[in-house]
């Protein structure tokens, strides 16, 4: 699944266009490297989002095309804030 779509489905970022813009601005890092919106997310990836006052680091636990609000929280685990 594309990175921008994963960020939207997991509700880490509210809209896909905002996720795409964050990737273009270099604010999303995957496994220590700045990632483009087209990056293919895999299980175990560490995603760091540098939006707002504190960066958020999460580890990908599940990849789901359609996630409800309750399921979205199970798609990742917070590594550190």
PyMOL Python script that loads the backbone (N, CA, C, O; Angstrom):
from pymol import cmd

cmd.read_pdbstr("""\
ATOM      1  N   UNK A   1       0.845  -1.176   0.000  1.00  0.00           N
ATOM      2  CA  UNK A   1       0.000   0.000   0.000  1.00  0.00           C
ATOM      3  C   UNK A   1       0.894   1.244   0.000  1.00  0.00           C
ATOM      4  O   UNK A   1       1.937   1.269   0.652  1.00  0.00           O
ATOM      5  N   UNK A   2       0.478   2.260  -0.728  1.00  0.00           N
ATOM      6  CA  UNK A   2       1.231   3.514  -0.773  1.00  0.00           C
ATOM      7  C   UNK A   2       1.281   4.166   0.610  1.00  0.00           C
ATOM      8  O   UNK A   2       0.352   4.034   1.406  1.00  0.00           O
ATOM      9  N   UNK A   3       2.366   4.861   0.875  1.00  0.00           N
ATOM     10  CA  UNK A   3       2.558   5.508   2.171  1.00  0.00           C
ATOM     11  C   UNK A   3       1.469   6.521   2.475  1.00  0.00           C
ATOM     12  O   UNK A   3       0.947   6.540   3.590  1.00  0.00           O
ATOM     13  N   UNK A   4       1.110   7.369   1.508  1.00  0.00           N
ATOM     14  CA  UNK A   4       0.085   8.379   1.776  1.00  0.00           C
ATOM     15  C   UNK A   4      -1.262   7.744   2.103  1.00  0.00           C
ATOM     16  O   UNK A   4      -1.999   8.243   2.954  1.00  0.00           O
ATOM     17  N   UNK A   5      -1.578   6.653   1.431  1.00  0.00           N
ATOM     18  CA  UNK A   5      -2.839   5.951   1.695  1.00  0.00           C
ATOM     19  C   UNK A   5      -2.806   5.273   3.068  1.00  0.00           C
ATOM     20  O   UNK A   5      -3.809   5.263   3.781  1.00  0.00           O
ATOM     21  N   UNK A   6      -1.650   4.707   3.438  1.00  0.00           N
ATOM     22  CA  UNK A   6      -1.522   4.074   4.750  1.00  0.00           C
ATOM     23  C   UNK A   6      -1.707   5.099   5.871  1.00  0.00           C
ATOM     24  O   UNK A   6      -2.398   4.834   6.854  1.00  0.00           O
ATOM     25  N   UNK A   7      -1.090   6.262   5.716  1.00  0.00           N
ATOM     26  CA  UNK A   7      -1.213   7.302   6.739  1.00  0.00           C
ATOM     27  C   UNK A   7      -2.658   7.749   6.908  1.00  0.00           C
ATOM     28  O   UNK A   7      -3.099   8.032   8.022  1.00  0.00           O
ATOM     29  N   UNK A   8      -3.394   7.811   5.804  1.00  0.00           N
ATOM     30  CA  UNK A   8      -4.805   8.191   5.869  1.00  0.00           C
ATOM     31  C   UNK A   8      -5.659   7.079   6.476  1.00  0.00           C
ATOM     32  O   UNK A   8      -6.481   7.342   7.354  1.00  0.00           O
ATOM     33  N   UNK A   9      -5.470   5.831   6.014  1.00  0.00           N
ATOM     34  CA  UNK A   9      -6.274   4.714   6.516  1.00  0.00           C
ATOM     35  C   UNK A   9      -6.031   4.442   8.002  1.00  0.00           C
ATOM     36  O   UNK A   9      -6.952   4.064   8.726  1.00  0.00           O
ATOM     37  N   UNK A  10      -4.795   4.634   8.450  1.00  0.00           N
ATOM     38  CA  UNK A  10      -4.478   4.396   9.860  1.00  0.00           C
ATOM     39  C   UNK A  10      -4.845   5.603  10.722  1.00  0.00           C
ATOM     40  O   UNK A  10      -4.735   5.565  11.948  1.00  0.00           O
ATOM     41  N   UNK A  11      -5.279   6.667  10.061  1.00  0.00           N
ATOM     42  CA  UNK A  11      -5.695   7.903  10.726  1.00  0.00           C
ATOM     43  C   UNK A  11      -4.551   8.591  11.470  1.00  0.00           C
ATOM     44  O   UNK A  11      -4.780   9.313  12.441  1.00  0.00           O
ATOM     45  N   UNK A  12      -3.329   8.365  11.014  1.00  0.00           N
ATOM     46  CA  UNK A  12      -2.192   9.119  11.544  1.00  0.00           C
ATOM     47  C   UNK A  12      -2.228  10.539  11.000  1.00  0.00           C
ATOM     48  O   UNK A  12      -1.833  11.486  11.681  1.00  0.00           O
ATOM     49  N   UNK A  13      -2.709  10.681   9.754  1.00  0.00           N
ATOM     50  CA  UNK A  13      -2.934  11.988   9.134  1.00  0.00           C
ATOM     51  C   UNK A  13      -4.367  11.969   8.601  1.00  0.00           C
ATOM     52  O   UNK A  13      -4.816  10.977   8.026  1.00  0.00           O
ATOM     53  N   UNK A  14      -5.069  13.070   8.798  1.00  0.00           N
ATOM     54  CA  UNK A  14      -6.509  13.098   8.534  1.00  0.00           C
ATOM     55  C   UNK A  14      -6.897  12.897   7.070  1.00  0.00           C
ATOM     56  O   UNK A  14      -7.846  12.170   6.774  1.00  0.00           O
ATOM     57  N   UNK A  15      -6.163  13.543   6.146  1.00  0.00           N
ATOM     58  CA  UNK A  15      -6.522  13.447   4.727  1.00  0.00           C
ATOM     59  C   UNK A  15      -5.348  12.977   3.898  1.00  0.00           C
ATOM     60  O   UNK A  15      -4.191  13.229   4.236  1.00  0.00           O
ATOM     61  N   UNK A  16      -5.656  12.289   2.804  1.00  0.00           N
ATOM     62  CA  UNK A  16      -4.603  11.754   1.939  1.00  0.00           C
ATOM     63  C   UNK A  16      -3.811  12.876   1.259  1.00  0.00           C
ATOM     64  O   UNK A  16      -2.603  12.749   1.058  1.00  0.00           O
ATOM     65  N   UNK A  17      -4.480  13.956   0.911  1.00  0.00           N
ATOM     66  CA  UNK A  17      -3.757  15.063   0.263  1.00  0.00           C
ATOM     67  C   UNK A  17      -2.761  15.701   1.236  1.00  0.00           C
ATOM     68  O   UNK A  17      -1.673  16.112   0.832  1.00  0.00           O
ATOM     69  N   UNK A  18      -3.128  15.782   2.498  1.00  0.00           N
ATOM     70  CA  UNK A  18      -2.212  16.323   3.505  1.00  0.00           C
ATOM     71  C   UNK A  18      -1.046  15.366   3.706  1.00  0.00           C
ATOM     72  O   UNK A  18       0.094  15.804   3.866  1.00  0.00           O
ATOM     73  N   UNK A  19      -1.318  14.062   3.698  1.00  0.00           N
ATOM     74  CA  UNK A  19      -0.252  13.062   3.809  1.00  0.00           C
ATOM     75  C   UNK A  19       0.699  13.169   2.625  1.00  0.00           C
ATOM     76  O   UNK A  19       1.915  13.070   2.788  1.00  0.00           O
ATOM     77  N   UNK A  20       0.146  13.369   1.439  1.00  0.00           N
ATOM     78  CA  UNK A  20       0.955  13.506   0.233  1.00  0.00           C
ATOM     79  C   UNK A  20       1.832  14.754   0.316  1.00  0.00           C
ATOM     80  O   UNK A  20       3.009  14.705  -0.041  1.00  0.00           O
ATOM     81  N   UNK A  21       1.277  15.859   0.778  1.00  0.00           N
ATOM     82  CA  UNK A  21       2.027  17.102   0.915  1.00  0.00           C
ATOM     83  C   UNK A  21       3.127  16.965   1.972  1.00  0.00           C
ATOM     84  O   UNK A  21       4.222  17.498   1.796  1.00  0.00           O
ATOM     85  N   UNK A  22       2.840  16.250   3.069  1.00  0.00           N
ATOM     86  CA  UNK A  22       3.848  16.041   4.118  1.00  0.00           C
ATOM     87  C   UNK A  22       5.022  15.225   3.578  1.00  0.00           C
ATOM     88  O   UNK A  22       6.177  15.506   3.901  1.00  0.00           O
ATOM     89  N   UNK A  23       4.730  14.229   2.768  1.00  0.00           N
ATOM     90  CA  UNK A  23       5.788  13.421   2.153  1.00  0.00           C
ATOM     91  C   UNK A  23       6.624  14.275   1.205  1.00  0.00           C
ATOM     92  O   UNK A  23       7.851  14.181   1.209  1.00  0.00           O
ATOM     93  N   UNK A  24       5.978  15.099   0.399  1.00  0.00           N
ATOM     94  CA  UNK A  24       6.682  15.969  -0.540  1.00  0.00           C
ATOM     95  C   UNK A  24       7.571  16.982   0.183  1.00  0.00           C
ATOM     96  O   UNK A  24       8.617  17.374  -0.335  1.00  0.00           O
ATOM     97  N   UNK A  25       7.156  17.406   1.380  1.00  0.00           N
ATOM     98  CA  UNK A  25       7.912  18.387   2.155  1.00  0.00           C
ATOM     99  C   UNK A  25       9.033  17.749   2.963  1.00  0.00           C
ATOM    100  O   UNK A  25       9.799  18.456   3.617  1.00  0.00           O
ATOM    101  N   UNK A  26       9.141  16.416   2.927  1.00  0.00           N
ATOM    102  CA  UNK A  26      10.200  15.723   3.654  1.00  0.00           C
ATOM    103  C   UNK A  26       9.920  15.547   5.134  1.00  0.00           C
ATOM    104  O   UNK A  26      10.848  15.352   5.918  1.00  0.00           O
ATOM    105  N   UNK A  27       8.655  15.611   5.529  1.00  0.00           N
ATOM    106  CA  UNK A  27       8.292  15.489   6.936  1.00  0.00           C
ATOM    107  C   UNK A  27       7.966  14.066   7.361  1.00  0.00           C
ATOM    108  O   UNK A  27       7.677  13.821   8.533  1.00  0.00           O
ATOM    109  N   UNK A  28       8.009  13.121   6.420  1.00  0.00           N
ATOM    110  CA  UNK A  28       7.725  11.718   6.737  1.00  0.00           C
ATOM    111  C   UNK A  28       8.983  10.903   6.448  1.00  0.00           C
ATOM    112  O   UNK A  28       9.499  10.912   5.330  1.00  0.00           O
ATOM    113  N   UNK A  29       9.468  10.200   7.471  1.00  0.00           N
ATOM    114  CA  UNK A  29      10.690   9.399   7.356  1.00  0.00           C
ATOM    115  C   UNK A  29      10.321   7.943   7.616  1.00  0.00           C
ATOM    116  O   UNK A  29       9.642   7.626   8.593  1.00  0.00           O
ATOM    117  N   UNK A  30      10.778   7.061   6.728  1.00  0.00           N
ATOM    118  CA  UNK A  30      10.530   5.629   6.893  1.00  0.00           C
ATOM    119  C   UNK A  30      11.879   4.930   6.996  1.00  0.00           C
ATOM    120  O   UNK A  30      12.712   5.037   6.096  1.00  0.00           O
ATOM    121  N   UNK A  31      12.089   4.215   8.098  1.00  0.00           N
ATOM    122  CA  UNK A  31      13.330   3.484   8.346  1.00  0.00           C
ATOM    123  C   UNK A  31      14.563   4.375   8.195  1.00  0.00           C
ATOM    124  O   UNK A  31      15.576   3.955   7.637  1.00  0.00           O
ATOM    125  N   UNK A  32      14.467   5.609   8.698  1.00  0.00           N
ATOM    126  CA  UNK A  32      15.603   6.519   8.700  1.00  0.00           C
ATOM    127  C   UNK A  32      15.845   7.292   7.422  1.00  0.00           C
ATOM    128  O   UNK A  32      16.824   8.033   7.337  1.00  0.00           O
ATOM    129  N   UNK A  33      14.979   7.144   6.412  1.00  0.00           N
ATOM    130  CA  UNK A  33      15.147   7.847   5.148  1.00  0.00           C
ATOM    131  C   UNK A  33      13.872   8.614   4.814  1.00  0.00           C
ATOM    132  O   UNK A  33      12.766   8.139   5.073  1.00  0.00           O
ATOM    133  N   UNK A  34      14.037   9.803   4.238  1.00  0.00           N
ATOM    134  CA  UNK A  34      12.879  10.572   3.799  1.00  0.00           C
ATOM    135  C   UNK A  34      12.164   9.766   2.718  1.00  0.00           C
ATOM    136  O   UNK A  34      12.789   9.281   1.774  1.00  0.00           O
ATOM    137  N   UNK A  35      10.850   9.629   2.866  1.00  0.00           N
ATOM    138  CA  UNK A  35      10.083   8.770   1.958  1.00  0.00           C
ATOM    139  C   UNK A  35       9.132   9.587   1.106  1.00  0.00           C
ATOM    140  O   UNK A  35       8.601  10.611   1.535  1.00  0.00           O
ATOM    141  N   UNK A  36       8.933   9.110  -0.108  1.00  0.00           N
ATOM    142  CA  UNK A  36       7.947   9.720  -1.006  1.00  0.00           C
ATOM    143  C   UNK A  36       6.581   9.101  -0.737  1.00  0.00           C
ATOM    144  O   UNK A  36       6.480   8.050  -0.104  1.00  0.00           O
ATOM    145  N   UNK A  37       5.539   9.755  -1.220  1.00  0.00           N
ATOM    146  CA  UNK A  37       4.171   9.278  -1.014  1.00  0.00           C
ATOM    147  C   UNK A  37       3.939   7.934  -1.684  1.00  0.00           C
ATOM    148  O   UNK A  37       3.057   7.182  -1.269  1.00  0.00           O
ATOM    149  N   UNK A  38       4.717   7.620  -2.713  1.00  0.00           N
ATOM    150  CA  UNK A  38       4.539   6.361  -3.444  1.00  0.00           C
ATOM    151  C   UNK A  38       5.289   5.195  -2.816  1.00  0.00           C
ATOM    152  O   UNK A  38       5.247   4.087  -3.350  1.00  0.00           O
ATOM    153  N   UNK A  39       5.977   5.413  -1.692  1.00  0.00           N
ATOM    154  CA  UNK A  39       6.713   4.333  -1.026  1.00  0.00           C
ATOM    155  C   UNK A  39       5.756   3.198  -0.664  1.00  0.00           C
ATOM    156  O   UNK A  39       4.648   3.453  -0.192  1.00  0.00           O
ATOM    157  N   UNK A  40       6.169   1.956  -0.880  1.00  0.00           N
ATOM    158  CA  UNK A  40       5.335   0.785  -0.593  1.00  0.00           C
ATOM    159  C   UNK A  40       5.553   0.361   0.864  1.00  0.00           C
ATOM    160  O   UNK A  40       6.611  -0.169   1.204  1.00  0.00           O
ATOM    161  N   UNK A  41       4.563   0.591   1.717  1.00  0.00           N
ATOM    162  CA  UNK A  41       4.664   0.285   3.141  1.00  0.00           C
ATOM    163  C   UNK A  41       4.659  -1.222   3.355  1.00  0.00           C
ATOM    164  O   UNK A  41       3.871  -1.948   2.749  1.00  0.00           O
ATOM    165  N   UNK A  42       5.564  -1.686   4.240  1.00  0.00           N
ATOM    166  CA  UNK A  42       5.666  -3.108   4.578  1.00  0.00           C
ATOM    167  C   UNK A  42       5.531  -3.282   6.090  1.00  0.00           C
ATOM    168  O   UNK A  42       5.764  -2.342   6.850  1.00  0.00           O
ATOM    169  N   UNK A  43       5.158  -4.481   6.521  1.00  0.00           N
ATOM    170  CA  UNK A  43       5.064  -4.773   7.949  1.00  0.00           C
ATOM    171  C   UNK A  43       6.426  -4.573   8.594  1.00  0.00           C
ATOM    172  O   UNK A  43       7.447  -4.963   8.029  1.00  0.00           O
ATOM    173  N   UNK A  44       6.444  -3.968   9.770  1.00  0.00           N
ATOM    174  CA  UNK A  44       7.683  -3.755  10.498  1.00  0.00           C
ATOM    175  C   UNK A  44       8.377  -2.433  10.195  1.00  0.00           C
ATOM    176  O   UNK A  44       9.353  -2.090  10.863  1.00  0.00           O
ATOM    177  N   UNK A  45       7.900  -1.684   9.207  1.00  0.00           N
ATOM    178  CA  UNK A  45       8.490  -0.380   8.893  1.00  0.00           C
ATOM    179  C   UNK A  45       8.303   0.566  10.079  1.00  0.00           C
ATOM    180  O   UNK A  45       7.279   0.532  10.761  1.00  0.00           O
ATOM    181  N   UNK A  46       9.313   1.414  10.311  1.00  0.00           N
ATOM    182  CA  UNK A  46       9.217   2.456  11.326  1.00  0.00           C
ATOM    183  C   UNK A  46       8.960   3.770  10.592  1.00  0.00           C
ATOM    184  O   UNK A  46       9.776   4.208   9.782  1.00  0.00           O
ATOM    185  N   UNK A  47       7.821   4.391  10.883  1.00  0.00           N
ATOM    186  CA  UNK A  47       7.436   5.643  10.235  1.00  0.00           C
ATOM    187  C   UNK A  47       7.531   6.766  11.258  1.00  0.00           C
ATOM    188  O   UNK A  47       6.976   6.668  12.353  1.00  0.00           O
ATOM    189  N   UNK A  48       8.236   7.830  10.896  1.00  0.00           N
ATOM    190  CA  UNK A  48       8.346   9.008  11.759  1.00  0.00           C
ATOM    191  C   UNK A  48       7.711  10.188  11.041  1.00  0.00           C
ATOM    192  O   UNK A  48       8.072  10.513   9.910  1.00  0.00           O
ATOM    193  N   UNK A  49       6.756  10.828  11.719  1.00  0.00           N
ATOM    194  CA  UNK A  49       6.051  11.972  11.154  1.00  0.00           C
ATOM    195  C   UNK A  49       6.457  13.202  11.945  1.00  0.00           C
ATOM    196  O   UNK A  49       6.251  13.265  13.157  1.00  0.00           O
ATOM    197  N   UNK A  50       7.037  14.185  11.257  1.00  0.00           N
ATOM    198  CA  UNK A  50       7.539  15.386  11.923  1.00  0.00           C
ATOM    199  C   UNK A  50       6.622  16.569  11.671  1.00  0.00           C
ATOM    200  O   UNK A  50       7.048  17.590  11.131  1.00  0.00           O
ATOM    201  N   UNK A  51       5.365  16.429  12.063  1.00  0.00           N
ATOM    202  CA  UNK A  51       4.403  17.517  11.943  1.00  0.00           C
ATOM    203  C   UNK A  51       3.991  17.904  13.358  1.00  0.00           C
ATOM    204  O   UNK A  51       3.733  17.035  14.190  1.00  0.00           O
ATOM    205  N   UNK A  52       3.931  19.175  13.625  1.00  0.00           N
ATOM    206  CA  UNK A  52       3.567  19.622  14.959  1.00  0.00           C
ATOM    207  C   UNK A  52       4.787  19.759  15.849  1.00  0.00           C
ATOM    208  O   UNK A  52       5.919  19.655  15.377  1.00  0.00           O
ATOM    209  N   UNK A  53       4.562  19.991  17.138  1.00  0.00           N
ATOM    210  CA  UNK A  53       5.681  20.259  18.040  1.00  0.00           C
ATOM    211  C   UNK A  53       6.571  19.039  18.314  1.00  0.00           C
ATOM    212  O   UNK A  53       7.774  19.191  18.525  1.00  0.00           O
ATOM    213  N   UNK A  54       5.993  17.834  18.312  1.00  0.00           N
ATOM    214  CA  UNK A  54       6.787  16.642  18.603  1.00  0.00           C
ATOM    215  C   UNK A  54       6.640  15.629  17.472  1.00  0.00           C
ATOM    216  O   UNK A  54       5.535  15.409  16.976  1.00  0.00           O
ATOM    217  N   UNK A  55       7.755  15.006  17.060  1.00  0.00           N
ATOM    218  CA  UNK A  55       7.640  13.949  16.046  1.00  0.00           C
ATOM    219  C   UNK A  55       6.986  12.694  16.653  1.00  0.00           C
ATOM    220  O   UNK A  55       7.136  12.410  17.842  1.00  0.00           O
ATOM    221  N   UNK A  56       6.269  11.965  15.816  1.00  0.00           N
ATOM    222  CA  UNK A  56       5.615  10.727  16.248  1.00  0.00           C
ATOM    223  C   UNK A  56       6.258   9.577  15.494  1.00  0.00           C
ATOM    224  O   UNK A  56       6.362   9.622  14.269  1.00  0.00           O
ATOM    225  N   UNK A  57       6.694   8.537  16.220  1.00  0.00           N
ATOM    226  CA  UNK A  57       7.290   7.354  15.592  1.00  0.00           C
ATOM    227  C   UNK A  57       6.378   6.157  15.849  1.00  0.00           C
ATOM    228  O   UNK A  57       6.008   5.876  16.989  1.00  0.00           O
ATOM    229  N   UNK A  58       6.022   5.456  14.769  1.00  0.00           N
ATOM    230  CA  UNK A  58       5.162   4.282  14.885  1.00  0.00           C
ATOM    231  C   UNK A  58       5.770   3.118  14.104  1.00  0.00           C
ATOM    232  O   UNK A  58       6.538   3.310  13.161  1.00  0.00           O
ATOM    233  N   UNK A  59       5.407   1.915  14.523  1.00  0.00           N
ATOM    234  CA  UNK A  59       5.826   0.700  13.819  1.00  0.00           C
ATOM    235  C   UNK A  59       4.595   0.083  13.171  1.00  0.00           C
ATOM    236  O   UNK A  59       3.564  -0.086  13.822  1.00  0.00           O
ATOM    237  N   UNK A  60       4.704  -0.254  11.889  1.00  0.00           N
ATOM    238  CA  UNK A  60       3.581  -0.813  11.140  1.00  0.00           C
ATOM    239  C   UNK A  60       3.309  -2.241  11.630  1.00  0.00           C
ATOM    240  O   UNK A  60       4.191  -3.098  11.584  1.00  0.00           O
ATOM    241  N   UNK A  61       2.083  -2.485  12.098  1.00  0.00           N
ATOM    242  CA  UNK A  61       1.670  -3.798  12.587  1.00  0.00           C
ATOM    243  C   UNK A  61       0.758  -4.525  11.610  1.00  0.00           C
ATOM    244  O   UNK A  61       0.750  -5.755  11.549  1.00  0.00           O
ATOM    245  N   UNK A  62      -0.008  -3.757  10.848  1.00  0.00           N
ATOM    246  CA  UNK A  62      -1.019  -4.332   9.956  1.00  0.00           C
ATOM    247  C   UNK A  62      -1.245  -3.383   8.792  1.00  0.00           C
ATOM    248  O   UNK A  62      -1.150  -2.165   8.942  1.00  0.00           O
ATOM    249  N   UNK A  63      -1.543  -3.947   7.636  1.00  0.00           N
ATOM    250  CA  UNK A  63      -1.867  -3.149   6.464  1.00  0.00           C
ATOM    251  C   UNK A  63      -3.263  -3.559   6.008  1.00  0.00           C
ATOM    252  O   UNK A  63      -3.507  -4.723   5.691  1.00  0.00           O
ATOM    253  N   UNK A  64      -4.170  -2.592   5.979  1.00  0.00           N
ATOM    254  CA  UNK A  64      -5.562  -2.875   5.635  1.00  0.00           C
ATOM    255  C   UNK A  64      -6.081  -1.811   4.679  1.00  0.00           C
ATOM    256  O   UNK A  64      -5.937  -0.614   4.931  1.00  0.00           O
ATOM    257  N   UNK A  65      -6.688  -2.256   3.579  1.00  0.00           N
ATOM    258  CA  UNK A  65      -7.241  -1.324   2.594  1.00  0.00           C
ATOM    259  C   UNK A  65      -8.386  -0.499   3.175  1.00  0.00           C
ATOM    260  O   UNK A  65      -8.505   0.691   2.882  1.00  0.00           O
ATOM    261  N   UNK A  66      -9.218  -1.119   3.987  1.00  0.00           N
ATOM    262  CA  UNK A  66     -10.364  -0.443   4.577  1.00  0.00           C
ATOM    263  C   UNK A  66     -10.327  -0.684   6.076  1.00  0.00           C
ATOM    264  O   UNK A  66     -10.387  -1.827   6.530  1.00  0.00           O
ATOM    265  N   UNK A  67     -10.230   0.383   6.834  1.00  0.00           N
ATOM    266  CA  UNK A  67     -10.172   0.264   8.284  1.00  0.00           C
ATOM    267  C   UNK A  67     -11.224   1.160   8.923  1.00  0.00           C
ATOM    268  O   UNK A  67     -11.377   2.326   8.559  1.00  0.00           O
ATOM    269  N   UNK A  68     -11.937   0.596   9.875  1.00  0.00           N
ATOM    270  CA  UNK A  68     -12.888   1.402  10.635  1.00  0.00           C
ATOM    271  C   UNK A  68     -12.106   2.210  11.661  1.00  0.00           C
ATOM    272  O   UNK A  68     -10.904   2.008  11.837  1.00  0.00           O
ATOM    273  N   UNK A  69     -12.782   3.111  12.327  1.00  0.00           N
ATOM    274  CA  UNK A  69     -12.114   3.938  13.327  1.00  0.00           C
ATOM    275  C   UNK A  69     -11.504   3.066  14.427  1.00  0.00           C
ATOM    276  O   UNK A  69     -10.408   3.353  14.909  1.00  0.00           O
ATOM    277  N   UNK A  70     -12.202   2.011  14.823  1.00  0.00           N
ATOM    278  CA  UNK A  70     -11.698   1.120  15.866  1.00  0.00           C
ATOM    279  C   UNK A  70     -10.506   0.295  15.369  1.00  0.00           C
ATOM    280  O   UNK A  70      -9.566   0.047  16.124  1.00  0.00           O
ATOM    281  N   UNK A  71     -10.545  -0.128  14.103  1.00  0.00           N
ATOM    282  CA  UNK A  71      -9.457  -0.943  13.546  1.00  0.00           C
ATOM    283  C   UNK A  71      -8.206  -0.130  13.253  1.00  0.00           C
ATOM    284  O   UNK A  71      -7.108  -0.686  13.212  1.00  0.00           O
ATOM    285  N   UNK A  72      -8.346   1.163  13.050  1.00  0.00           N
ATOM    286  CA  UNK A  72      -7.212   2.003  12.672  1.00  0.00           C
ATOM    287  C   UNK A  72      -6.115   1.982  13.733  1.00  0.00           C
ATOM    288  O   UNK A  72      -4.930   2.016  13.399  1.00  0.00           O
ATOM    289  N   UNK A  73      -6.495   1.928  14.993  1.00  0.00           N
ATOM    290  CA  UNK A  73      -5.515   1.934  16.081  1.00  0.00           C
ATOM    291  C   UNK A  73      -4.691   0.651  16.130  1.00  0.00           C
ATOM    292  O   UNK A  73      -3.601   0.642  16.702  1.00  0.00           O
ATOM    293  N   UNK A  74      -5.194  -0.430  15.541  1.00  0.00           N
ATOM    294  CA  UNK A  74      -4.450  -1.694  15.557  1.00  0.00           C
ATOM    295  C   UNK A  74      -3.470  -1.799  14.386  1.00  0.00           C
ATOM    296  O   UNK A  74      -2.701  -2.757  14.314  1.00  0.00           O
ATOM    297  N   UNK A  75      -3.488  -0.830  13.473  1.00  0.00           N
ATOM    298  CA  UNK A  75      -2.610  -0.889  12.312  1.00  0.00           C
ATOM    299  C   UNK A  75      -1.170  -0.504  12.650  1.00  0.00           C
ATOM    300  O   UNK A  75      -0.260  -0.771  11.865  1.00  0.00           O
ATOM    301  N   UNK A  76      -0.958   0.116  13.801  1.00  0.00           N
ATOM    302  CA  UNK A  76       0.391   0.547  14.186  1.00  0.00           C
ATOM    303  C   UNK A  76       0.516   0.548  15.706  1.00  0.00           C
ATOM    304  O   UNK A  76      -0.483   0.514  16.425  1.00  0.00           O
ATOM    305  N   UNK A  77       1.757   0.589  16.183  1.00  0.00           N
ATOM    306  CA  UNK A  77       2.027   0.751  17.596  1.00  0.00           C
ATOM    307  C   UNK A  77       3.017   1.908  17.734  1.00  0.00           C
ATOM    308  O   UNK A  77       3.988   1.987  16.982  1.00  0.00           O
ATOM    309  N   UNK A  78       2.773   2.806  18.692  1.00  0.00           N
ATOM    310  CA  UNK A  78       3.632   3.966  18.889  1.00  0.00           C
ATOM    311  C   UNK A  78       4.945   3.506  19.514  1.00  0.00           C
ATOM    312  O   UNK A  78       4.951   2.871  20.569  1.00  0.00           O
ATOM    313  N   UNK A  79       6.056   3.833  18.855  1.00  0.00           N
ATOM    314  CA  UNK A  79       7.379   3.475  19.362  1.00  0.00           C
ATOM    315  C   UNK A  79       7.833   4.523  20.367  1.00  0.00           C
ATOM    316  O   UNK A  79       8.246   4.191  21.478  1.00  0.00           O
ATOM    317  N   UNK A  80       7.755   5.800  19.971  1.00  0.00           N
ATOM    318  CA  UNK A  80       8.064   6.910  20.884  1.00  0.00           C
ATOM    319  C   UNK A  80       7.473   8.180  20.308  1.00  0.00           C
ATOM    320  O   UNK A  80       7.252   8.290  19.102  1.00  0.00           O
ATOM    321  N   UNK A  81       7.221   9.129  21.178  1.00  0.00           N
ATOM    322  CA  UNK A  81       6.655  10.403  20.723  1.00  0.00           C
ATOM    323  C   UNK A  81       7.662  11.497  20.886  1.00  0.00           C
ATOM    324  O   UNK A  81       7.380  12.650  20.560  1.00  0.00           O
TER     325      UNK A  81
END
""", "prot")
cmd.dss("prot")
cmd.show_as("cartoon", "prot")
cmd.util.cbc("prot")
cmd.orient("prot")
